[in-house]
Amino acid sequence: MFFMADINVRDLYRKEWINCYSTEEFENEYTYTGNDLGVTFSGEEIYVKCWSPYADAVSVRVFLTGDVKTDTKIQDTIAMTKGEKGVWSAALSREIFENQYYDYEVRFGKNIVTACDPYAKAVGVNGNRAMFLDLSVTNPDGWDEDRNPNQDMPWTDMLIYELHTRDFSADESSGIKNKGKFLGLVETGTEYTQGEITVKTGLDHLKELGVTHLHLLPFCDYGSLDEALEYDKELYNWGYDPLNYNVPEGTYSTDPFHGEVRVRELKETIQKLHNNGISVVMDVVYNHTYNEEYCYNKLVPAYFHRISEDMVNSDGSACGNDTATERNMVSKFIADSVEYWAREYHIDGFRFDLMGLIDVNTMNEIRRRLDNVRPNIIIYGEGWKLDTGITKDVDLATQANTCKMDRVAMFSDNIRDAIKGSVFKEDEKGYISGEIKDVEELKLAVMGAPEWAQTPAQVVNYTSCHDNYTLFDKIALCNPDISFEERVKQNKLAIGIVMLSQGIAFMHAGEEILRTKVDSNGEYVSDSVRSCDCVNAIKWSDLVKPEYMDVYQYYIGLVKLRKDTELLRFPCPKCVKSAVSFYETDDVHVICYKIEKEGKSVIVAFNGDDISHEIQIKEGLDGYQYYVAEGKASATPLKSVASGTSSLSICAKEIIVLKK
Ligand code: CA
């Protein structure tokens, strides 16, 4: 008699519940600390548990498949029993139910809703039903021996490459078979040939470039693409719309219908990356959910989001809702989820989307949990200060609060905007385009010391990422009248500043081959979140053109130089301060500094101007050799400085690096 069509989650919201969720009374009564929410296998039983303190009844409904469209027959309905702290549980026979699918039917008064399990670890197509899957069957051979290849690497040694899974392989010129799939990230021997020239693509390209960490845009199950459809070049999404936080996205697997396939394929992919010396960073989006109909909101109405007494969702994320991370059971859910990815999938780092919406206590709990899994898992995020309706008096994980968190790094918009101009004003120029207003900011940035940071290991230096325009397009937009060659020089200057700065080095995939995002009207695309493959895919065929190959070689040279030069990668602020000194230059466009320690020294010079300049080096340059000059970068010396020289001549938009 309770069976009704699914209702809108809003119909379940009660003002009196919303008003008490963040009170001490509620949290004392209902905070559950067990680690067994969701499904656990034990002997012949499958245990199912969910947290739903205000429900009047909860049942598990079982189905043969995970597809709600084609399979509506309920095989079984098992009533759950309410226990302590608002947790409902049931025990099911493993023999009968293993590998079948389930959801929860939850009753509040006369309202009934169905919900996926927020703790689901495997789901059917489109993530509506969870699966009773014993995860050990998804482990590839050798999984127990799988390790982070850069486990002991100091954070300031890391070189992070930010990529969308699909962009890597979608273009025909990738030569990759598993287009748009996890497995496409790890095909080897792929290349593109035109005439006499052959270039490496895919994983071989990544290895050639020399990055240490592959940061993948969100790959937990997201909501905006229909997984049941055939691969469609027009249907694309970045994936910042999480649906099931503990499950891989189905469109990246070769079979989204069978819950175990995506789990196994992602593990295989991570294992192969590890075997090729590359660590994996996961972009995680706990600050908001795909929409309000999020499954946890059906189990505990309106609990998961920051919502006002008038039932208006806080929207600091600009995605329609903000997660109430400060509530105990949300905080626990996030920490459980991050820990799960680190343990089950061997993830080596986490990038927190809009981390400034997450509270400091939750970030510190995540840090503590990850330290218990493995040492040295990197955490970084967007510490932007955003307006959000926080429900408790707690601090948020913004740049200003870096001092309240241990080993949580943040993106430096200071260096990003100083280099190329504000990302919010498309024609605003930065240092590389001759603008001098942020030169002092840039000097702090190259020392890994924007005002909010205590140490360079907290600072992620970058000039572009998936957001906004690509670096090369931004340069074009604010310099419409200059030639391609001149734009290339600015692009090289931009990445040079990032690679030579103290801190963590980060780059956007394709930056090294002048990535551009242009739509069918010839317009540059900012925020290509829903653009087609033709806009987003990396065009490997560009690499055969000499001017693109030249830029790529410059990136490779800088990466090698950074790896070879300890003085560019100090882990602590004291080392930077005692080693770095700036030279006076006769023009504000010219920045020049020396890094010196224990008899070794490096001199770095940037010229953002359109004309050449001379830099006086009083103590002389005897014994120095050039590693970056005249548009080339190398880990081995390009040439020696003539003896008796005490000045450096630096051309327009040029970088010079000397080492002794
Ligand atoms: Ca999905």
Residues whose N, C-alpha, C, O or C-beta is under 5 A from the ligand:
A	BS01	CA	N126 D221 Y222 G223 L225 E249 G250
